[in-house]
Each structure stands twice: as C-alpha cells, then as structure tokens.
C-alpha cells in the first residue's frame, strides 16, 4: 500500500513546498537579502546537497570539456537568470501572482517546441497557449488587478523566468548529457550557476555573508535550498516511477499551493482579475498537457 502511494505522497510534497518557495523568496528579500545574493547561496547550498547525495550513492559528479559549454548554458537558463528575476519580482508582487506566472513554463515550452518543429501543431494545445496569454493580460492590463499598478513590470520580469525555464527544456530535449543523469545534471547546473552568480555578485557588490549562528535570512535561504534539492529529486523519481504525464500534474498543485501560502503568510487579498487569471492559466495548462495514450 505504501509503495503504491509513494508517487502521490511525492506529488503532494512537491506541490506544497514548491508553492511555499514563492513566499520564502518574498520573505528572504524582505529580510534584506539581495536577489543575486539569495540566488547565489540557494544555488550553492542546493548544489552541495545534491553533490553529497550523488557521492553517497556512488555516482560522483563529473563535467568534461565536451559538455562544459552546455552546462554553462543550462546553468544560465535553469539557475542563474531565472533565480535572479524571480527574487527581484518576489519583492514587488504578491506570492500568489508569482505562482501563476510559473505555470507559463509548460505552455511556453510547447510554443517554442512548435516553432522549432519539435512538436506538431495542435488546435487544442494552441488554444492552451492563447489561454495562457489571456491569463497574463488579465494580470497586467486591468487597473485593479494588483494592489500597486507599478508592479506590472515585475510580472513581466517574473515571466522572463518562465521563458528561461522553457528554453532550458527545449535545449534538454534537443541535446542530452550522456551518462550524467537528472540529479547530477541539477547538481552541475547549481554549482556552475553559483559560480556565475558569485562572480556577478562580487563585481556588483550584491553578495552578503550568511551569519553564524543562522539568523532568519539564513534559515529562509536554507529552506529554499532544501526545497530545490529535494523536490527536484522527487520529481525525477516520480517521472521514473509513474511517467511524465503523472508528474506534470504537479504544476496545478504548485500554483494552487503558491496562492494558498501567500494568503496564509501574508494575508494576500487577491482581486477578481487574479482569480480569473488563475482559472485561465490552469485551463491553458490542461489544454497544453499531452493526452494520455492508450
């Protein structure tokens, strides 16, 4: 019974903690952490957690000269750029709105795949893209959609994170890192991303030292790092155990959980436009997701 329920437990855990990460990002910036600094420490700690995990499993991390450039590109698209955009946006817009923008990832992935002729045109899935577009319009156009209309630009910054993740998905679909495996891939991306963010943060004076003993900011960053490492590993487990279609359902849970945590921790009072955007985005996600084959 427990064995059969493990994928469902993993799905619930991923949805809950990934949804919480939007609020934790908002808390980290409110405690004085710079977006680049938070992204650096989050990437470094996540990478070290995964490095220890892979080493204990007897599968040590390795990067060759042949795949170094690809690792750097993936680190930029999957770690450095989207993390910085995410934390900049987290300080400006509600956590629930952040959660809605992340749902763009599968929709944009299909859009890019169609342009590059990796996927075939489908009326149902094109309709899903249109619903996703409408969802963003409902967030940025109405004057009463957000508590502060000046935050509209930060929604677009958050959407840039989704663009990066979608581009990363396309690259992974076109190019494979033979023999690396998903967990070691995430480990390498996190560590290289930390190097990029560390250099950038140093020259832009955006790095900070984590205090010992830990203060609230340090504990928040540690929480974000654990979420990234464990949830990604469970995501890989769920794909292996139950298939990508089952694992993809986590997108619904992440969005709903993100809105719930925003209400619980910050008392966010979402407008009718935000709820309408949520409905449009979830509908778009349902249309874009591939149908289960017989």
Secondary structure, 3 states (H helix, E strand, C coil): CHHHHHHHHHHHHHHHHHHHHHHHHHHHHHCCCCHHHHHHHHHHHHHHHHHHHHHHCCCCCCCCCCCHHHHHHHHHHHHHHHHHHHHHHHCCCCHHHHHHHHCHHHHHHHHHHHHCCCCCCCHHHHHHHHHHHHHHHHHHCCCCCCCCHHHHHHHHHHHHHHHHHHHHHHHHHHCCCCCCCHHHHHHHHHHHHHHHHHHHHHHCCCCCCCCCCCCHHHHHHHHHHHHHHHHHHHHHHHHHHHCHHHHHCHHHHHHHHHHHHHHHHHCCCCCHHHHHHHHHHHHHHHHHCCCCCC
